Amino acid sequence: MTTQSIALGWGDAFLLGQGPEAAALANVDRQTLIDRCWARAFPPPFDELRADVAADLTDRWSEPCEAVFEFLAENNPPQLLKLIASNRLRATDLTFAAEIAGRLSDSTPVRRTLLPLLSHADAVVREGAIYGLAAHADQTVRSELARLSASDPSPAVRQAATDTLADL
Amino acid sequence: MTAVLIRFSRRLAIWEPGRTPDEIQQSEFRKKDGTVDLRPSVYEIQLRDIVQAFAEHATVYTPPASTAGIDVAGLGRGAESTPGHPGFAFIRAAHRELPLRNADDLFDLIRKIVASLTSRKHPVTRAEIVTYAAARLAAKDEEWHRAIMAARHGTWVHKLASAQGSSG
């Protein structure tokens, strides 16, 4: 026989109980949880993020990784972009964070966050930013890709920019 | 002709000169959850089939970027046959995993790859895979048509199929 787990939200009648006392207790519990999040110290670079988001990530993963970036892309896009813009990710993380940010639907903040990465000192980051921007190309992005395609010092970045321009 | 064991690169720039084994591991041999990949996927193929292998492998990616196939054969690691991409018989049969003992074993492998990278790195361009895929679609290849149905909307194979008027 298996036991089925049941997920309860803060608004569930069972959790809140039926009377005003039960509801008050549930709200106290909720506030306590939020206060604990704010009081926790989070490892870098998660400390860049809102406390409840950092708590959520730290409970699941010990360091930045693709699963973190995908989770944020799915659940909290502004915090993913904030993490990218914090400049505290390793180049080998930033490149995948930038690519995953390309899945977001709102092009304006994606371009605002990823365009500066096209001038990042590390070619791996520039390559990831190119992939991230591929679905958000406006005239500025096209111009930047053309610049990279023609004159980036990294053959890999030139290739990625050329490929992406060909696909637009 | 001798078979090669090809690991498709995630970032072209990571194989440019000056990279450390740490950086290569973080980019190329890490699982989504951030842990070290001690069973990296490879394809056991003839080198002449590398474009087909990458085109099929890349149907789930967008944009279709150029890559480098890194040959890891002959470095003292045996490959184990495991099921690959279910959509294509060729890469499903060719899929292998390279079981490594621990992180030290992986770093030893990376150092050996880097020491003979020139002869192990086999570029595959975006143009080559797009040309290959276009030919398969024009030939009404059932596997490719199924791959388009399974691929996320907006991926390169969708665009290619639309351009050929064969998506529906």
Interface residues (C-beta under 8 A of the other chain):
Chain A: W61 S62 E63 P64 C65 E66 A67 V68 E70 R90 A91 T92 D93 T95 D122 A123 V124 R126 E127 G128 Y131 A134 A135 S154 P155 A156 V157 Q159 A160 D163 T164 A166 D167
Chain B: R11 L12 A13 I14 W15 E16 E23 Q26 S27 R30 K31 K32 D33 G34 T62 P63 P64 A65 S66 T125 R126 A127 G154 W156 K159
